[in-house]
Amino acid sequence: MIRKHPLESQGEDKVNPFMISGSKVMEGTGLILVCAVGVNTQQGKSKLMLQEEPEITPLQLKLESLVDSISRIGKWAAYLTFGGMVIHLFVEKLVKGVIKRFGGMYIDFES
């Protein structure tokens, strides 16, 4: 005996070889051949057709704009930091090279 899903009509006494999700076997034995699952079933296809894209709210638009601004500021901060470090490296190498050429002593103030 197969207990049908509550969405199916309760007074149906015809033999129906098809089962839908939520059907329960109450007694007896049997074999089942599963042909489709998930979105490939009739119920899954119906569910996909009924789904709607969520609307973008004004808050989401403002947050998207804020995220874009923050990412631009962060990108330029990274560029400036990299450029500053490269300039610092070249100036440091240049100063060491000039002092060595004139026979002077380079004093490292960091140590």
DORO-425242 format. One record per residue (C-alpha): residue number from 1; residue in one letter; x, y, z negated. Coordinates in nm, 4 decimals, decimal comma. Last residue first. Layout:
% residues N
<resi->NUM&resn->A&X->X&Y->Y&Z->Z>
...
***
This chain:
% residues 111
<resi->111&resn->S&X->7,0603&Y->4,9018&Z->-1,2989>
<resi->110&resn->E&X->6,8416&Y->5,1340&Z->-1,0926>
<resi->109&resn->F&X->7,0860&Y->5,4247&Z->-1,0749>
<resi->108&resn->D&X->7,3169&Y->5,2528&Z->-0,8265>
<resi->107&resn->I&X->7,6211&Y->5,4743&Z->-0,7804>
<resi->106&resn->Y&X->7,7791&Y->5,4624&Z->-0,4368>
<resi->105&resn->M&X->8,1468&Y->5,5556&Z->-0,4437>
<resi->104&resn->G&X->8,3017&Y->5,7737&Z->-0,1822>
<resi->103&resn->G&X->8,5296&Y->5,6668&Z->0,0987>
<resi->102&resn->F&X->8,3659&Y->5,8957&Z->0,3525>
<resi->101&resn->R&X->8,2273&Y->5,6042&Z->0,5524>
<resi->100&resn->K&X->8,1069&Y->5,4239&Z->0,2359>
<resi->99&resn->I&X->7,9007&Y->5,7277&Z->0,1322>
<resi->98&resn->V&X->7,7396&Y->5,7512&Z->0,4757>
<resi->97&resn->G&X->7,6545&Y->5,3772&Z->0,4821>
<resi->96&resn->K&X->7,5000&Y->5,3769&Z->0,1325>
<resi->95&resn->V&X->7,2909&Y->5,6836&Z->0,2220>
<resi->94&resn->L&X->7,1755&Y->5,5270&Z->0,5501>
<resi->93&resn->K&X->7,0822&Y->5,1958&Z->0,3832>
<resi->92&resn->E&X->6,8782&Y->5,3813&Z->0,1192>
<resi->91&resn->V&X->6,7135&Y->5,6017&Z->0,3822>
<resi->90&resn->F&X->6,6265&Y->5,2958&Z->0,5922>
<resi->89&resn->L&X->6,4774&Y->5,1076&Z->0,2967>
<resi->88&resn->H&X->6,2806&Y->5,4096&Z->0,1757>
<resi->87&resn->I&X->6,1403&Y->5,4623&Z->0,5257>
<resi->86&resn->V&X->6,0311&Y->5,0968&Z->0,5387>
<resi->85&resn->M&X->5,8717&Y->5,1228&Z->0,1916>
<resi->84&resn->G&X->5,6880&Y->5,4408&Z->0,2866>
<resi->83&resn->G&X->5,5579&Y->5,2854&Z->0,6075>
<resi->82&resn->F&X->5,4322&Y->4,9779&Z->0,4223>
<resi->81&resn->T&X->5,2606&Y->5,1913&Z->0,1597>
<resi->80&resn->L&X->5,1084&Y->5,4160&Z->0,4260>
<resi->79&resn->Y&X->4,9742&Y->5,1185&Z->0,6241>
<resi->78&resn->A&X->4,8339&Y->4,9549&Z->0,3074>
<resi->77&resn->A&X->4,6639&Y->5,2794&Z->0,2047>
<resi->76&resn->W&X->4,5239&Y->5,3080&Z->0,5578>
<resi->75&resn->K&X->4,3702&Y->4,9604&Z->0,5362>
<resi->74&resn->G&X->4,2325&Y->5,0233&Z->0,1890>
<resi->73&resn->I&X->4,0653&Y->5,3466&Z->0,2982>
<resi->72&resn->R&X->3,9141&Y->5,1736&Z->0,6026>
<resi->71&resn->S&X->3,7917&Y->4,8809&Z->0,3886>
<resi->70&resn->I&X->3,6355&Y->5,1160&Z->0,1352>
<resi->69&resn->S&X->3,4501&Y->5,3061&Z->0,4074>
<resi->68&resn->D&X->3,3180&Y->4,9878&Z->0,5694>
<resi->67&resn->V&X->3,2053&Y->4,8531&Z->0,2316>
<resi->66&resn->L&X->3,0210&Y->5,1783&Z->0,1586>
<resi->65&resn->S&X->2,8396&Y->5,1645&Z->0,4940>
<resi->64&resn->E&X->2,7375&Y->4,8034&Z->0,4307>
<resi->63&resn->L&X->2,6205&Y->4,9001&Z->0,0822>
<resi->62&resn->K&X->2,4045&Y->5,1778&Z->0,2262>
<resi->61&resn->L&X->2,2502&Y->4,9420&Z->0,4821>
<resi->60&resn->Q&X->2,1925&Y->4,6749&Z->0,2158>
<resi->59&resn->L&X->2,0185&Y->4,9317&Z->-0,0037>
<resi->58&resn->P&X->1,7953&Y->5,0369&Z->0,2868>
<resi->57&resn->T&X->1,6809&Y->4,6738&Z->0,3214>
<resi->56&resn->I&X->1,7685&Y->4,4455&Z->0,6100>
<resi->55&resn->E&X->1,4744&Y->4,2201&Z->0,6878>
<resi->54&resn->P&X->1,5158&Y->3,8483&Z->0,6346>
<resi->53&resn->E&X->1,4950&Y->3,6524&Z->0,9593>
<resi->52&resn->E&X->1,1772&Y->3,4503&Z->0,9664>
<resi->51&resn->Q&X->1,1238&Y->3,0804&Z->0,9169>
<resi->50&resn->L&X->0,8002&Y->2,9404&Z->1,0569>
<resi->49&resn->M&X->0,9596&Y->2,7825&Z->1,3639>
<resi->48&resn->L&X->1,2263&Y->2,6163&Z->1,1499>
<resi->47&resn->K&X->0,9627&Y->2,4691&Z->0,9155>
<resi->46&resn->S&X->0,7688&Y->2,3259&Z->1,2080>
<resi->45&resn->K&X->1,0848&Y->2,1625&Z->1,3431>
<resi->44&resn->G&X->1,1606&Y->2,0164&Z->1,0000>
<resi->43&resn->Q&X->0,8076&Y->1,8749&Z->0,9645>
<resi->42&resn->Q&X->0,8266&Y->1,7195&Z->1,3089>
<resi->41&resn->T&X->1,1630&Y->1,5658&Z->1,2189>
<resi->40&resn->N&X->1,4948&Y->1,6806&Z->1,3708>
<resi->39&resn->V&X->1,5392&Y->1,9550&Z->1,1102>
<resi->38&resn->G&X->1,6016&Y->1,6981&Z->0,8378>
<resi->37&resn->V&X->1,5808&Y->1,3335&Z->0,9371>
<resi->36&resn->A&X->1,4909&Y->1,1412&Z->1,2505>
<resi->35&resn->C&X->1,4396&Y->0,7824&Z->1,3625>
<resi->34&resn->V&X->1,4348&Y->0,6036&Z->1,0274>
<resi->33&resn->L&X->1,3272&Y->0,2446&Z->1,0784>
<resi->32&resn->I&X->1,1485&Y->0,1052&Z->0,7758>
<resi->31&resn->L&X->1,1078&Y->-0,2472&Z->0,6556>
<resi->30&resn->G&X->0,8474&Y->-0,3738&Z->0,4151>
<resi->29&resn->T&X->0,7622&Y->-0,4877&Z->0,0687>
<resi->28&resn->G&X->0,4577&Y->-0,4609&Z->-0,1528>
<resi->27&resn->E&X->0,3413&Y->-0,1916&Z->-0,3912>
<resi->26&resn->M&X->0,3293&Y->0,1860&Z->-0,4302>
<resi->25&resn->V&X->0,5440&Y->0,2898&Z->-0,1333>
<resi->24&resn->K&X->0,5699&Y->0,6673&Z->-0,1606>
<resi->23&resn->S&X->0,5295&Y->0,9363&Z->0,1056>
<resi->22&resn->G&X->0,7094&Y->1,2628&Z->0,0264>
<resi->21&resn->S&X->0,8567&Y->1,3155&Z->0,3704>
<resi->20&resn->I&X->0,6338&Y->1,1819&Z->0,6412>
<resi->19&resn->M&X->0,5417&Y->0,8264&Z->0,7273>
<resi->18&resn->F&X->0,4384&Y->0,6941&Z->1,0664>
<resi->17&resn->P&X->0,2860&Y->0,3527&Z->1,1344>
<resi->16&resn->N&X->-0,0682&Y->0,4815&Z->1,0712>
<resi->15&resn->V&X->-0,3374&Y->0,2243&Z->1,0056>
<resi->14&resn->K&X->-0,6639&Y->0,4107&Z->0,9719>
<resi->13&resn->D&X->-0,8207&Y->0,4559&Z->0,6251>
<resi->12&resn->E&X->-0,7909&Y->0,8364&Z->0,6025>
<resi->11&resn->G&X->-0,9923&Y->0,9762&Z->0,3121>
<resi->10&resn->Q&X->-0,6964&Y->1,1444&Z->0,1406>
<resi->9&resn->S&X->-0,6003&Y->1,3716&Z->0,4306>
<resi->8&resn->E&X->-0,2267&Y->1,4333&Z->0,4473>
<resi->7&resn->L&X->-0,0807&Y->1,7217&Z->0,2491>
<resi->6&resn->P&X->-0,0776&Y->1,5143&Z->-0,0696>
<resi->5&resn->H&X->0,1780&Y->1,2716&Z->0,0833>
<resi->4&resn->K&X->0,0316&Y->0,9321&Z->0,1460>
<resi->3&resn->R&X->0,0434&Y->0,6417&Z->-0,0960>
<resi->2&resn->I&X->0,1423&Y->0,3369&Z->0,0982>
<resi->1&resn->M&X->0,0000&Y->0,0000&Z->0,0000>
***
